[in-house]
């Protein structure tokens, strides 16, 4: 199916968190959406070929996991669903405090939020990955964050009715 450019952008603007520019760039290449996997690759290529500052802006557009935005109900619909699937909306007081401690340490070390495709992960798996990734160097973690963002985007695309 082929969409008009504006319809394409409207439909896929939320695939990359608060970053409609990815859909805009992908839509300037094609508005054909018959193959979700090809669309996911095209959108990922748009991000991978963006400037480092634009990539950093994309990473920073993501919310903290089990963070204040979640508690305040300020997450996007997609992030709310993804975090809920991992049980992050049901953290114990100790788990919530652990997430806050890790979020703070991660921000201090890397200057951006911890990003992980958490859909259907457990809180324990996420906390383990959080701790492990705090050991990474900044360059590795930057690339890891982008790879996780691509996973999130692919999951979001797959969950949409296409065609």
C-alpha atoms as one frame of an Amber mdcrd trajectory, in Angstrom:
protein
   0.000   0.000   0.000   1.229   3.473  -0.844   0.322   6.429   1.364   0.462
  10.149   0.769   3.544  11.659   2.428   1.536  13.449   5.151  -0.449  10.281
   5.931   2.769   8.271   6.120   4.321  10.759   8.566   1.145  10.906  10.667
   0.960   7.121  10.839   4.612   6.497  11.735   5.627   9.651  13.639   5.443
   7.892  17.033   7.575   4.891  16.058  10.710   6.667  17.283   9.967   8.344
  20.649   9.190  12.067  20.220  11.166  12.003  16.943   8.816  12.485  14.002
  11.863  13.471  11.921  12.589   9.759  11.406   9.193   9.210   9.755   9.646
  12.427   7.778  12.993  11.273   6.398  11.760   7.738   5.695   8.679   9.164
   3.978  10.871  11.235   1.702  12.424   7.970   0.440   9.238   5.909   0.158
   5.670   5.884   1.380   5.197   2.235   0.418   4.357   0.125   3.478   3.829
  -3.393   2.181   6.831  -4.809   4.050   7.181  -3.847   7.724  10.695  -5.297
   7.968  11.890  -3.159   5.046  10.230  -0.121   6.583  11.968  -0.857   9.907
  15.319  -1.081   8.089  14.692   2.182   6.235  13.780   4.015   9.424  16.820
   2.566  11.219  19.038   3.704   8.328  17.650   7.234   8.693  18.724   7.215
  12.345  22.074   5.542  11.688  22.921   8.130   9.027  21.844  11.101  11.131
  24.362  13.346  12.835  25.634  12.307  16.237  23.851  15.286  17.801  20.543
  14.214  16.222  21.119  10.643  17.478  21.829  11.973  20.972  18.639  14.034
  20.815  16.748  10.833  19.914  18.259   8.905  22.828  17.432  11.761  25.192
  13.807  11.746  23.976  13.291   8.448  25.818  11.900   8.405  29.350  13.614
   6.907  32.361  12.422   3.400  33.146  10.102   3.368  36.181  10.848   7.070
  36.404   9.004  10.176  37.493   7.258  10.589  34.106   5.722   7.137  34.512
   4.531   7.891  38.032   3.069  11.227  36.863   1.323   9.553  33.907   3.338
  11.598  31.391   4.637   8.787  29.156   3.552   8.333  25.560   0.898   5.683
  25.030   3.554   3.393  23.523   5.995   3.814  26.415   3.231   3.312  28.962
   2.255   0.013  27.338   5.860  -1.177  26.978   6.789  -0.365  30.570   3.568
  -1.956  31.854   4.318  -5.168  29.904   7.514  -5.422  31.950   5.691  -4.727
  35.203   7.399  -1.387  35.729   4.080   0.087  36.784   3.982  -2.418  39.655
   7.419  -1.929  41.241   7.791  -2.478  44.944   9.128   0.468  46.927  12.592
  -1.157  46.953  12.521  -1.793  43.192  11.370   1.749  42.496  14.201   3.135
  44.642  16.683   0.867  42.832  15.457   2.155  39.460  15.847   5.756  40.663
  19.395   5.082  41.895  20.334   3.415  38.602  18.666   6.135  36.511  20.675
   8.790  38.351  23.977   6.894  38.057  23.370   6.214  34.373  22.539   9.859
  33.589  25.622  11.006  35.476  27.898   8.626  33.583  26.458   8.861  30.065
  24.398  12.052  29.890  21.294  10.316  28.559  18.655   7.880  29.845  19.051
   4.122  29.957  17.171   2.755  26.946  16.110  -0.859  26.661  13.415  -2.618
  24.668  11.635  -3.813  27.805   8.484  -5.275  26.292   7.845  -8.610  28.014
  11.053  -8.446  30.069  10.948  -8.874  33.832  11.926  -6.178  36.305  14.800
  -8.406  37.414  16.103  -8.748  33.829  15.900  -4.999  33.324  17.666  -4.203
  36.598  20.383  -6.734  35.691  20.896  -5.193  32.253  20.926  -1.743  33.838
  23.725  -2.736  36.232  25.688  -4.537  33.510  25.463  -1.654  31.053  26.658
   0.852  33.648  30.024  -0.888  33.214  30.181   0.049  29.509  32.298   2.867
  28.139  30.364   5.850  26.704  30.919   4.940  23.032  29.697   1.377  23.544
  26.680   2.539  25.498  25.757   5.139  22.876  25.697   2.402  20.214  23.838
   0.030  22.554  21.184   2.684  23.219  20.662   3.173  19.467  20.413  -0.594
  18.926  17.778  -0.818  21.679  15.868   2.102  20.139  15.802   0.221  16.829
  14.404  -2.844  18.648  11.687  -0.688  20.207  10.829   0.800  16.812  10.649
  -2.629  15.173   8.336  -3.890  17.944   6.125  -0.827  17.538   5.950  -1.296
  13.780   5.111  -4.994  14.116   2.268  -4.182  16.510   0.568  -1.871  14.000
  -2.094  -2.891  11.548  -0.386  -2.459   8.194  -1.942  -2.800   4.800
